[in-house]
Amino acid sequence: MLNDRSSILSLLETRRSAKPRELVGPAPNATELERMLAMAARTPDHGKLHPWRFVTVAEDQRDALAALLHQALTEEKGDATAAHHRKEDDFAHYAGQLVVLVSAPVPDHKIPLWEQELSCGAAGMNLLLAAHALGYVAGWVTEWRAYSERVRSAFCGPGERIAGFIFIGHPAQELEDRPRPSPSDVVRAWQPPRP
Ligand SMILES: Cc1cc2nc3c(=O)[nH]c(=O)nc-3n(C[C@H](O)[C@H](O)[C@H](O)COP(=O)(O)O)c2cc1C
């Protein structure tokens, strides 16, 4: 039990992201991926709406993803350079498993949109943790692709949007950490307003 607890603590204290472009394979196999996504779906969610979805992109669909990104770039960024198109091609073929996190809020619901979107963010975070727990690293990116109408409509229904592209694989080299806020940066004791 103690061992279990110390490994959970170590997991929470060491998780960090990888840059998707620096990932290498192998990607999680189908069983591992299913387990990760099941863990990720255990996410706080006011109203049991699960206002998010995970869309998996198969290895043999990467060329189709590249074609979609080229089309979106041509339509939406007419001045895109050849280098930008190459970057999108690289993106579509990054190593690892790609999971597209979709925010799928229930419209006109008594649970506020803000809370539904927070739940989506929590689902993404849970997926990062689940990947780490199974011995992988993950990286969550957005950039213009997440806001492109052409790309959105290829992954989302009406009223939905892309919350992120999450790649899951292994780091090519040991990951560097980034500076983290200390509790004194982000924790404040509440001061009640003076009457
Ligand atoms: C919604 C969202 C979108 C992000 N988009 C990008 C991005 O497009 N490019 C990028 O370099 N990092 C992006 N990040 C940041 C990385 O995913 C990651 O959080 C950061 O590199 C630090 O990772 P760590 O704190 O998990 O180690 C995004 C993070 C979030 C939550």
The ligand as a Tripos MOL2 file, in Angstrom:
@<TRIPOS>MOLECULE
LIG
   31    33     1     0     0
SMALL
NO_CHARGES

@<TRIPOS>ATOM
      1 C1         -5.2220   24.1180  -24.0220 C.3       1 LIG1
      2 C2         -3.7350   24.0530  -24.1670 C.ar      1 LIG1
      3 C3         -3.1620   24.3310  -25.3880 C.ar      1 LIG1
      4 C4         -1.7860   24.3020  -25.5520 C.ar      1 LIG1
      5 N1         -1.2570   24.5730  -26.7870 N.ar      1 LIG1
      6 C5          0.0880   24.5550  -26.9370 C.ar      1 LIG1
      7 C6          0.6640   24.7880  -28.2150 C.ar      1 LIG1
      8 O1         -0.0200   24.9720  -29.1980 O.2       1 LIG1
      9 N2          2.0130   24.7880  -28.3110 N.ar      1 LIG1
     10 C7          2.8130   24.5650  -27.2110 C.ar      1 LIG1
     11 O2          4.0410   24.5800  -27.3510 O.2       1 LIG1
     12 N3          2.2970   24.3230  -25.9950 N.ar      1 LIG1
     13 C8          0.9530   24.3030  -25.8320 C.ar      1 LIG1
     14 N4          0.4150   24.0540  -24.6080 N.ar      1 LIG1
     15 C9          1.3150   23.8200  -23.4600 C.3       1 LIG1
     16 C10         1.8240   22.4020  -23.3880 C.3       1 LIG1
     17 O3          0.8150   21.4550  -23.6520 O.3       1 LIG1
     18 C11         2.3610   22.0790  -22.0030 C.3       1 LIG1
     19 O4          1.3720   22.3730  -21.0540 O.3       1 LIG1
     20 C12         3.5940   22.8300  -21.6530 C.3       1 LIG1
     21 O5          4.5630   22.5490  -22.6130 O.3       1 LIG1
     22 C13         4.1010   22.4440  -20.2410 C.3       1 LIG1
     23 O6          3.8280   21.1590  -20.0230 O.3       1 LIG1
     24 P1          3.7630   20.4530  -18.6080 P.3       1 LIG1
     25 O7          3.4380   21.4560  -17.5870 O.co2     1 LIG1
     26 O8          2.6550   19.4670  -18.8020 O.co2     1 LIG1
     27 O9          5.0970   19.7940  -18.4510 O.co2     1 LIG1
     28 C14        -0.9530   24.0140  -24.4400 C.ar      1 LIG1
     29 C15        -1.5460   23.6930  -23.2130 C.ar      1 LIG1
     30 C16        -2.9140   23.7200  -23.0770 C.ar      1 LIG1
     31 C17        -3.5160   23.3540  -21.7340 C.3       1 LIG1
@<TRIPOS>BOND
     1     1     2 1
     2     2     3 ar
     3     2    30 ar
     4     3     4 ar
     5     4     5 ar
     6     4    28 ar
     7     5     6 ar
     8     6     7 ar
     9     6    13 1
    10     7     8 2
    11     7     9 ar
    12     9    10 ar
    13    10    11 2
    14    10    12 ar
    15    12    13 ar
    16    13    14 ar
    17    14    15 1
    18    14    28 ar
    19    15    16 1
    20    16    17 1
    21    16    18 1
    22    18    19 1
    23    18    20 1
    24    20    21 1
    25    20    22 1
    26    22    23 1
    27    23    24 1
    28    24    25 2
    29    24    26 1
    30    24    27 1
    31    28    29 ar
    32    29    30 ar
    33    30    31 1
@<TRIPOS>SUBSTRUCTURE
     1 LIG1         1 GROUP 0 **** ****
